Amino acid sequence: MRGTNMIVAKAPAKVILFGEHAVVYGYPSIASALDLYVKVNISKRKENGLVVKSNQYNIIWDNPKKVPEPFKPLRRIIDLISKDYDVNIYAKNVYVEINSDLPPGCGLGTSAACSVAFTAALLEHLDFQYEKEKINYYAFEGEKVSHGTPSGIDNTISTYGGLLLYVKKDKPVIQSLENPPNLVFVLIDTGIPRNTKQAVLSVAKLFKKHSIIGSVMDVIGDIVNTAWTEFQKGENADVQTIGELMNINHGLLSALGVSSAKIEEIVYLLRKKGVYGAKLTGAGIGGYVLGLLRKEITDRLEKTLRTHGYKYFISRINRKGISIEHIR
Ligand code: PMV
């Protein structure tokens, strides 16, 4: 970090656009990087020793032997980098501060974005040579600490940005799209915490009882492939078609039993206000509802959401992935 007072690394969060739940059974899914970030600042301390502060959790980590739970993925990254580059990072005078546009555990990939931003800021601070591939590798190792056997989609999309088509396999198939259409999303918090494990389990139970669920999954797979073909048209993609596919996907997620009264209330509020399409995103039951915005209705919609007391985010697709800035 020669001549620099602070390094700021910004890594995007993500949202699942199509194919959640069916992805668990080997069907494709599509995710997008968001214009919402986890930011990691690194500067030099006067004293030796690593200090990490998270403003979201309001905790400080300053003892290498006592790691607060949310920092365990970061410890794994530090240990790997220390070993690979033969350096003792804990003995260096490093001050790390973590900020996020989104709350932790909201299903929008903030843990992966944190690992990506932390890795990038640290490698940059230490003046080490690296490629994006290396950031993705270390961040994935961090993700394994948070999620056991993650798919790798969250760290990949946060590192590279854009849209990703993902198929879960022993070796996952990931296709990226760096020039997606210029879409604007609205994300509305249902206020109900999501429970991915429980939602995935309830779909598995339903599938076991009704083999017809296999046909529902087949249609979701077709929707994902149709949407991907549309996205590949870049600026010429038909936004109306993408919105309609979102609505159809949502209907099928309801058929899988992962919608809820609150989600439906928000989905219909969005549709009434004239979005191109609306659906639940991620595990469902709670979490966020995703709408594809029509620019002309943005002001009116925001006013309605505020009147109803909803917490929401508006976001475009992030195309760049991780970015690093030196502040002098
Ligand atoms: O809500 P999230 O971000 O935990 O997403 C879950 C997505 C599922 O397809 C339901 C599960 C999975 O592992 O892909």
Residues whose N, C-alpha, C, O or C-beta is under 5 A from the ligand:
A	BS01	PMV	E20 H21 V23 G107 T196 T281 G282 A283
